[in-house]
Amino acid sequence: METDGGWQTTDDRKKSVICHLQSVICNLSSLFSGKSLVHNETGPLSTGRIKLTIGALGVVYGDIGTSPLYTIKECFHGMHAIDPTPTNVLGVLSLIAWSLTIVVTIKYLMFIMQADNRGEGGIFALLALVSGSEKQLSKNMKPVVVFAALLGASLLYGDGFITPAISVLSAIEGLEVATHAADKLVVPLTCLVLLVLFLCQHHGTEGIGKIFGPIMLIWFAALSALGIRAILQNPHVLTAINPIYAWRFFAENHFHGLVVLGSVVLCITGGEALYADMGHFGRNPIRQSWFALVFPALLLNYFGQGALLLDHPELSANPFYELAPKFILYPVVALSTLATIIASQAMISGAFSLTRQAVQMGYCPRVTIIHTSANTEGQIYVPEINRIMMVVCIGLVIAFRASSGLAAAYGIAVTANMAITSVLYYYVATRTWGWSVKKAAPLVALFLIFDITYFGSNLLKIFDGGWFPIAVAVIIVILMTAWKDGRAVLYQKMRSAMLSLDVFIEDVAKHGIYRVKGTAVFMASSSNFTTPSLLHHFKHNKVLHEQVIFLTIQPEDIPSIPERDRLSFESLGHGFHRIIARYGFMETPNVPRIVNKAFQDGMTPHVRPISYYLGRETLLLTGKSKMSRWRLHIFAFLSRNSKSAVDYFGIPPGRVVELGGQIEL
């Protein structure tokens, strides 16, 4: 019997090590899920909370839950692999265990998830908290913080492109373990699965979402069972929970160890989803599902793969599937494929939600937003984004042809986004919560040490595929900022041609303008000025409707607005009314519903017929502008191809009058 890196195989040693791991898991669970973190949750789990906890498995943990398919494999058989010696195996396992503990458990579950914007999480929620804080950012710092948030959101798109491709591809690669005859079928089958997945998006996830949680429950149970089976064959592997093995790993491998860290980071991909999806389930169900099932299952499976490699280092090509007995290999491949489809669905739905937030906050042109559920506001389908993601994901599979190639591109977006989250969290803590710098800085510095180390290790893979998410992020940031700045320039140009609303109404009353029966609704970007469409209408038709409503859609930096606070109304006299409709960044405005609610609440007389007037600008890029010419061309292109306001605002096409004009930028 050897000690300190040797092998111990007695029954007593097995029992003591297994008990040690159980103790570690239980201590972590009690530490982070106690009463100090679980507010108003002192009683037993209710049926509703159990459903939320299981539901979180299918949406929140799909990405991180399928990481065992490729993480260990990439460390010992990937593009920058290291030899599966006992020291390296135990060192990698120690790095994985403590990455999951420090980054996911401590950083996200304990601290980051405390920063919610009325229950919602994610990068835009952090930006809204910073923007709405009492201590305003300086003029020089605000653009930096906004740019960081936009970059983080853009990196999530890059992650969203890669996740479906690498997840489904790594699952179907299990067929290669079963039979070499399937080698040529992996890429076509992966493309077929992805094609079907994207083509089914228009049906929504409400029906299939009901089985996401139970399937992932089976998945995590399978992860645990496969891991325990291998651990019992070599329980010494559990000693890797000691961080000294991580230290020895770097001491022995030096720079190569840092390169391998770029593969280790794959175990925490999906950590940002814990925070981004908080609004769907709440922080407590997410925490409970992590401690009760996900965290132990991941640890057991990773350690099981490590135990297998300690005895059979030659099986490093695909250690996950080598854990499974041959007679259940095909069912395990099928279950893995289902799990990766669920993980992909979560990322696709997240991209839809992120796009709607960007539209509402003014960083993206209008797109087609289709609500796929009559009961759940958050379930939407964006055809434009779906088509782009389908083409890019299938293209990535065809280009890289193996999960190892995609793994090089995967970690860089995740780690960069984690670092940005840490920085924004610092500003929330100091500006919104009033923490002192002495209190916030050490905590955020600890987070950034890990974030920057992980990010630096992934930068080493930039020429192996890491360039892809960076390129995606740069392109999206350019598009977002060009749209935001272009709209500001356009508004200033239009503002110069606007007339004060009070002056216009006084002039109408003075001259006794002829009024026709009905209600005219003019979409107004400002509540204090006339709209160009109104001036065009009055100039050419010389009449006005009996009732004129100026409707302003006002986006807010919060997820949703209670219905009782949705509308504000003001009668301007002489048949003119002003309505301001407030919408959160997780909501989509619907103009006919707004007008009908105003009628129902008695804000305005119910005068029919109703006509909706919209402005349509034709942009001429021949003027002088502070924006560079190439950015103006991007803005003009986005403007021409943005979704019609008629479709976006849900206005009946037969009731719309569009009046256009040329504007020189």
N, C-alpha and C positions, 0 to 999 in steps of 0.2 A: 504493500500500500504506500502510495506517494502522497506528499502534500505540496502546497504552494505551486499549483500548476500541474500536478500529477493526477493519477486516476484513483478514485475510491469507489468501490462497487458494493460495499456491504449494505445489508438492508437498513441498518441503523443510519448509515450515511444518506441513503435515499430518503428516509423519513425526515431526517433533520433538515435537509436542504429544501425539500418540498414544503415543510412547515415554515421554513424561513421565508420562502417566496410568498406563501399565503399571508404571513405576518406583515411583510412589506406592503402587499396590496391592501390589506385591511387597514393598516396604519395610514396609508395615503388616502384611502377612501374616507376614513373618519376625520382626517385632518382637513380635507377640502370640501366635504359635503356636510359639515356640521351646521349647527344652528346659526353660526355667525355668517354663513353664506346663503343659507336657505331661509329666506324671509317668509314668515307666516306659513311655514310648512312643518308644524310640529306633530301632526297626527299621521295616521297611516295613509298610504297611497289610496286615493280615490280611483274609481273606475275611469273617470275622465283623464286623470293624470297618468294612469297606466297606459291608456291609449296614446296619449301624447308622447310618453317615453318610448313606446314601441314604434310609433310613427317617426320619431326622430332618428331611429336606426336606419330607416329607408331613405331619408332625405339628407340628414346632416352627416351621417357617417359612411355614406356610400364610397366616397373618394378615399378617405384614410383607411376605411375598412378593407379595401381591395389592394392596398399597398403591399401586403405580404406576397402577392403574386410576383412581384418583380424586385423588391428592395434587396433582399439577400442575394438574389441572382445577380444583380448588377454589381454588387460589391466583389463577388468572387468569379464572375464569368462575363462581366460587361466590358465596355470599351476601355475602361481604366481599372480593370480588375486586379486583385491582389491574391496571392497564393492562399488557399484555405488551410493554413497551418493552425495548430491549436491556439497559439498566441493571437493570431489575426482573427480567428473565429470568435474567441471570447472577447477580444477588444471591440469588434464590430457590434456584437450583441450588447455590450455595455454601453456603447455610444447610442444604439437604438433605444435601449431601455431608458436612459437618462434624457435623451431628446424628447421622447414621449412624455416623460415626467415634467421636465422643466418648461419646454415650449408649450405643449398642449395643456397639461394639467395645471401648472402654476401660472404661466403667462396668460393663456386664453381663458381657461375656466375660472381661475381665481380672480384675475385682475381685469383683463380687457372686457370681459362680458359684463362688468359693472358699468361700463360706459354705454348706456343705451339711450336712444332718442325716442322716448315714449314707447319703449318696448322693442324698438327696431335696432338692429345692429348693422355692421358693414362699414365700408370705407366712406360712403356718403353720409351715413349717420354721424360718424366722427367729425366730418367736415361741417355738418349742420350744427353740432354741439359747439365747435370752436367758433363758428360764425355768429352763433346766437349768444355767446358768453357776454357777461357784463364787462369784463376786461377786454376791450377790443384790441385786435392785433394792429401793429403799426402799419403804415402805408407800404413800407418796404417788405414787411414780413408776410402780410396777407397774400400777395401774389405767389410767394414761395409755398405757403401752406396749401393754397388752392391747387397749384401745379402738382404738388406732391400727391394730393388726393386724386387728381385726374390721372396721374401716372399709375397710382395703385389700382384704380378702376380699370385702366387700360391693360395692365398686367393680368388682371383677372380674365379678360377676354382671351389673352394668350394662353392662360391656363385652361380656359374652357375649350379652346381648340384642341389642345393636346390630350386632355383627360379622356375623352371618349376613344380617341385613337389608341393610346397606350393601354388603357384598361381592357378594352375588348380584344385587342391584339394579343396581350399577354395571357388572357384567359384561353383563347383558342389555340395558342401555342402549346397548350397541354396535350393536344392531339399528337404532337411530335414525340412526346414521351410514350404515348400508347403505341404508336406505329409510325415508322419512317415513311410509309406510303402517304401520310397526310401532309408531308412537308410542303408540297406544292399547292395544297388547298388552304393553307392558313391565311394568306393574304386575300384570296377571293372570298373566303367565308367571312373574314373580318369586314371587308367592304360591303358584303351583302347584309350583314347584321346592322352595320351603321346606316346603310341606305334605308332599310325597313324602319329603324329607330327614328330617323329624321322624317320620313314620310308619314309616320303615325302621329307626329306632334300636333297636327291640327285637331285631333280628337280630344286633346287635353289629357291631364294626368289624374283626374278625379277618380275614374273607375279603377285604373291599374294601380293608382297610388294606395288603394286600400290593401293591396297585397304586398306592397314594398316592404313594410315593416316586418310582417311575418317571414318573408323570404330572407331578409337580412338577419332575422333572429336565428333562422336555420343556418345561415352562412357563418355567423359568429360562433354558433355551437359547433359547427364543423371545424372551424379554425382551432377551437379549443381542443376538440377530440383528437385531431391529427397531431397537434403539438404535444399533448399529454402522452400519446402513444410513443412518440420518439423520445421525449424526456425520460420516461421510465426506463428506456434502454440505456440511457447515459445521463443520470441525474447530476453529474458533476457540472454540466453546462450551466446550471442555475447559479453557480458561483459568479458568473459574469455580471450579476446584479451589483457586484462590488465595483465602484468607479476606478479602482486601481488598475483594472484591466484596460480601461480606455487610455489611461496614462501610459501603460506599457506599450500599447498599440502605437501611439505616436512616437514614443521613445525609440522603438525599433524601426519604424517605417519612415520617420521624418517627413519629407515633402510628399512622398507618395501617400502617406496617411492622410494628408490634407486633401489630396485628390480624391481618395476613396470617400472622404467625408461628404463630397458632392453626391455620392450615391446613397450614403446613409440618410441624407436629408429627405429622400423619397418616402421614408416612413412617416413623415409629418405633413406630407402634401394633403391638403384637405383640412388642415387645421384652421384656416381662415373661414371655412364653411361653418364651423361651430359658432362663430360670431355673426357671420352674414345672415344665417338662417334663424337667428334668435327670435325674430318677430313671429315666425310661424309656430313655434312650440313653447317659447319661454325658456329662461335660463335653467330653471330647476329640472325639467324633464331632460334637457340636454346633458346636464351634469349627472343625473341619476343613471341614464343609459350608459354614459361613459364609465362610471365607476362600477356599476353592477355587471356589465357585460363586455363592452367594447375594449376597455383598457386591459382587463385580464385576458381576453381572447387574443388580442394582438400580441401581448407578451408571451403567452403560451405558444403561439404559433411561431413567432420569431425564434424563441429558444428551442422549439422542436426542430426547426430547420438547422439551427446551430448544432444541436445534438447529432443530427444526421450527418452533417459535414465533419464533425469530429471523428466519427467512425468511418465515413465513406466520403473523403474529400473529392473523389472522382465524380460525384454526383452534383457538382456545383452548377452544371448547365441549367438545371431547373429544379432546385431543391424543394420548392413548394409541392409540385406534383409527385416528386419522389417520396414524399411523406405518405401518400395514399397507397393502400394495397392495390395491386393490379386489378383485382376483380371489381373495385368501385371507382376506377380511374375515370371511366366515361361519365358516370353520374357526377363526379367531382368537377369535371370539365363543364358539364351542363350547368351545375350550380354556380360555378365561377363566372360563366358567361352571363347568367341572370344577374348576378351581383354586380358585374361591371356595367351591364345595361342600366341598372338602377343608379350606379354611380354617375354614369354618363347623363342620365335623365336629370339628375340633380344639378349638374353643371349647365346643361342646356336651359333648364328652367331659370337658373340663376342668371344666365346671360340675358334672357328675356326680361327679367325683373330689373337688372342693371340698366338695360336700354331704356325702359320706361322711366326710371329715375333720372337718367341723363336728359331725356326729353323734357320732363317736368321742370328740371333745374336749369334748362336752357343751354345745355351743352351738346345737344343732338337734334337734328331735324326731326320733324314729325314722321312717324312710321306707323304702319298698320298694326293696331293693337286689338286682338280678338280675345274676348273673355270666354274661356272654355268651360266655366262653371257658373251656374246661377247662384251658388251658395258661397263660394270662396272668391273674394276679390283678387287675391294674389295669383290665381291660376290664369295665366294669359299665354297667348301664342303670337309671336311676331314673325310673320312669314319671311320678311327680308333677312332678318338675322338667322333664321332657320336655314335658309338656302345658302347663305355664306358659310355657316358652320358645317353644313353637309359637304359642300365642295372642298373646303379646307381640310376637314377631318379625313375624308377619303383620299385626298391628295397626299396628306402626310403618311398614311398607311402605305400607299403605292410608292412614295419616295423613299421612306426609311425601311420598309419591308420587315422590320423586326422591332420588338419592344426595346431592345438594347439601344438602338439608334435614337428612338424617341426619348429614352430616359435621359440622354445628354441634354435634350432641349427642355426637360420638364422642370428641374429644380430651380432654375434661375428666376422664373416668374414668381414662384411661391416665396422664395427667400427675400426677394426685393420687396414684395408686398408686405411681408412680415415686418421688415425694417421700417417701411413707411407707416404701418399701423402703430408701431412703437413710438415713432416721432409724433404722430397726431395724438396719441394717447397722452403724451407729455403735455401738450398744449391744452387738452381737455382737463387734465388734472390741475394744472396751474391756473388756467384762465376761467374754466367753468366751475370747478369744484373749490377753487381757492387754496389748493395745496401750496405750501412753500416750496421753493426750488430745492432746499435741502432735503425735503421729504420725497419729492418726485424724481429728482435727478439720479440718485443711486439706483432706484428701482428700474427706471428706464435704461440706465447705463448697463445694468445686468442683462436686460432683454436684448439690447443692441449688441452686446458682446457676442451672444449666440447668433443673432440675426446676421450680423456683418461677417462673422466667421463662416456661417453656412453660405452666405451670398458669395464671399470671396472664393470658397472652394468650388462653387459652380461657375464662376467666371473662367476658371481654367478649362471649362468644357465649351467655351463660347464658339470655337471653330468646329466643334463636333455636332452642332445643332442648337447650342444655346443662343445663337444669333436670332433664331426664329421668334421666340416670344418678345425679345427686345425690339425687333423690327416691327412686330404687330403693335406693341405698346407705343412706339414712336409715331407710327402712322395714325393711330387712334387719337393720341394726344394732339397731333397737328390738326386733325379733322375737328376735334372738340373745340379747341381754342380758336380755330378759324371761324367756326360757326358762332361761337359766343361773341367774339369781337366783331364779326361781320354784322350780326344782329344789332349790336350797339351802334355801329356806324350807320346802319340803315335807319334805326329809330331816330338818331339825331338829324338825319336828312329829312325824314318825314315830319319831325317835330317842327322844323322851320316853316313847313307849309300848313301847319295846323292852326286852327282858330280857337280861342278860348270858348269853352262850352257856354259859359254864362253870357258872353257877348253874342254868340250865335242865337241863343234862345230869346234874348231881348230883341234882337233884330227881327226874328220871326214873328214875335208878338206885335211888334210895332207896325209891320207891313201887312199883317193880316193874310198870311200865306194860306192858300187853299189846302184843306186837309181831306184826304180820302179815307174811307172806312178800312179798319184793320190795324194790325200791330206790326211795326217794323223793328226788328232786332238787329242792332249794329254791334259787331264785335269790336271792342275798343281796347287798345293796349294801354291807354291812359284814361283815367276817370275824370280828368280835368280839361281835356281837349276834345274837339270834334275829330272824327275819324276821316281819313281821305275818302273812304267810300261814301260817307254821308255828303260830303261836299260835292263829289262827282254826281251823286244821285240828284241833289237839289239843283245843281248847276244845269243839268240837262233836262230834268223832268219838271222843274218849277213847282212841284207839289211835295207835301209830306203826309205821312200816315196820321190817322187820328191819334194814335198812341205810338211813341218812339221810345224804345228801351236801349240804353247803352250798357252792354254787358262786358265786364272786364273779368277775365280769368286770372286770378292772383295765386301763383304757386307759392307754397310755404316750405320752410326748411324743417318740416316735421313729416312723419310718415303719412298721417291721415288726419282729417278734420272731422270732429263730431257733427252730425247733421244739424244739430241745433245752432251751431256756429258757422254753418256753411255760407249762408247768404246774408249780405247786408244791403239795405234798400234806402234809397233817398228819392223823394219826389222833387223834381226840379221845376214844376209848374208848367202850365200851357201844354199838358199832355206828354211831357218828357219825364223819363224816369232813369235812375242810375242803379244798376245792380252789380255788386262785386261778389263773385263766387270764389271762395278760397278752397284750394285743393292741395293735399299733401303730395310728396314725391312718390308715394306708393299708390296713387289714385289716378284715374283717367277721367277727365271732364266729359260730360255729356250735356250739350247745350239745350236740346229739347226738354230734358228732365229738369234742368235749372229753371227754364221758363215756366213749365207746368207747375213746379213747386212754388214759384213766385205767385202764380194765379191762385193756387190752392190756399196759400197762406194769406191771401188778401193783400199782397203787396201792391199789385196793380190790377186794374179791371181786366176781366177776361174778354178781350176784344179779338174777334177773329174776322178774317183769316190772318195767319201769321206768316210773315216773310222775313227771311234772314239775309242780311247784306254783308258780304265779305269783300275785302280788298285783295287784289292780286297784283303784285309789283313785278314789272319787267326791269331788270337791272342792266344798266349801261355802265361798263367799266372804263369810262373815258374821262372821269373827273379827277379831282385831287382828293387824296385820302391819306390818313395817317397809317393805314394798313398797307403792307407791302403788296405789290401787284399780284404776285403768285398766290398769296393768301386770299386776296379778293377773288381770284379765279376759282379757288377751291370753294369759297363761300357761295359764289354764283352757281357753281355746279351742284352743290348740295341743295341750294334753294330750288333749282329747277327740278330736281329729282325727289324732293321731299313729298311726303304724303299730303294729299289735298286736305285742307282744313274741313271740308265737308265730311270726309270720311272719318278724320281723326276726332272731330267733335260730335259725331253721330247725327249730323243734321240731314233731314230728308232732302235728297237731291232736287225733288220737284218744288221745294219751297225756297230755293237759294237763288239770289241774284249776286253775281260776282262782277265787281267794277274794278278795272285795272288802270294802271298808270305807269309811266316810265320814270325811273329814278336813276340819276347819274351818281355813281360812286367813284 
